[in-house]
Amino acid sequence: MKVKTVFMLIVMVIAMALPSVSSVITPATTAEASVTYTSTLSKKEKRAKAWIAVKESGGNYRARNGRYYGKYQLTISMLKGDYSKANQEKTADRYAHNRYGSWVKAKRHWLGYGWF
C-alpha cells in the first residue's frame, strides 16, 4: 500500500472512533450515574443478556444509533434522561422481561429477526 493510502485509512479509523459533539450523551446528574443496580438473573439469563449486548452495541454503554442508545440499544425515551450503566441495566432487564418474558426468549427473537 502507498503511504498516502495507509495514512488516509488511519485518519478515517480515528475519525470514526471519536464521537461527534451531537452524538455524545451524558447522564443528567452525577447522582444518577453513581446509583448501582444488581441483577438477580440466572447464569443462563446472564449469558443471553451478554450475547444480546454484544450483538447490539459490542457491549458499549455509549453506543448510539439514531434514537437508540447504550449497551442494549434502548430508545432514548426509555432511559428517561438517565444514561448511567445502572439505569441501562435495570431498564434493559425490565424491557426484556415485559416484552419477551426472559432474556433467553429475547435472544431467540434476536436470532429470528436480527434485533431485540
Buried (B, 14 or more C-beta within 10 A) or exposed (E): EEEEEEEEEEEEEEEEEEEEEEEEBEBBEEEBBEEEBEEEBEEEBEBBBBBBBEBBBEEEBBBBEEEBBBBBBBEBEBBEEBBBBBBBBBBBBEBBBEEBEBBBBBBEBBEEEEEB
